[in-house]
Amino acid sequence: MLRVIASAFVATALLAGCTIETSDLEVTEEEYLQQIERAVKPLKDTTEAFDRIFQKTTRRATFLDGIEKIPYRSRIIRVFREIQEVTPPPRFFRDQRRLLRALVSMAPVARAAEELAGGEEIIKASARYAHAYVLYERALVLHSSRFCLVAATSAAERDLCDPVGILPGAGYGDRLHEILARASAEFTPRAFFFLAKIFDNEEVARYLRSVGPAQVDGLAMARNEISKLVPPDEFAADHRVLREYFINVTRVSHQIVDSANNNPRRLFTLFPETQRLVERAGGQLSESIRPAVAVWFFPSK
């Protein structure tokens, strides 16, 4: 029940095609991005594998067998070595360096996850896998738009990238997308990995005791930063909806963490509340603001 309700709030899309816009890129830059896209394919394969196992596998033995067969750490190392051999154009020098740093930080986390999974410590392993994805998505949010689009491992991750076009509200829209993308990078991977179909409700509670505080921190960050924004007059009503949503969802998330620790049965009432909040806010937001808030309220599938 918990997983069915929570899944409405999480983007679990698979890989789609490259979306490089080449109008202002030199030939060497286009070729470079194609190299990066090929280099990160093992990570895209891993995302697809995790989707199959966590979202579709219903038998515990099949789940454990599938997890053990994903060579996540070795793929991270392989991607690092391939990208390290590529000389970036000046435009993408910082992007490549940032991606390499993310991969370095992910490798020991992936190793710990694999060791825990091998010992059938699935809840702890899932938390480590989630953390590795958070590290990667934190880097994606900082990449330039075109680099981010080819480095992303799923359609949902491409939502994190800065849009190539102009967002509504000019600077307001840009800042809004940035805040929501950073919040999504902290929240969504951690939510994805507790939706495994094999987890019972007690295991979901145990997982939330581990990752819940970090999720709340990400929501509180978004709440605080959105409250400081001054919207253009045309988006004043949308801004009120956003402020109310993040105040309420942060409050409910605090209650979820508390319930995971003290009263897991209460989660049955709290998860539906988070669903109602996101659906209500999404329905109240104007069509004009949607491109700036899509990463959170209308994710790709």
Helices and strands as residue ranges (DSSP letters): H 2-7, H 27-39, H 41-56, H 60-68, H 72-84, G 90-92, H 93-118, H 122-142, H 145-151, H 155-158, H 171-192, H 201-228, G 233-235, H 236-262, G 264-266, H 267-284, H 290-297
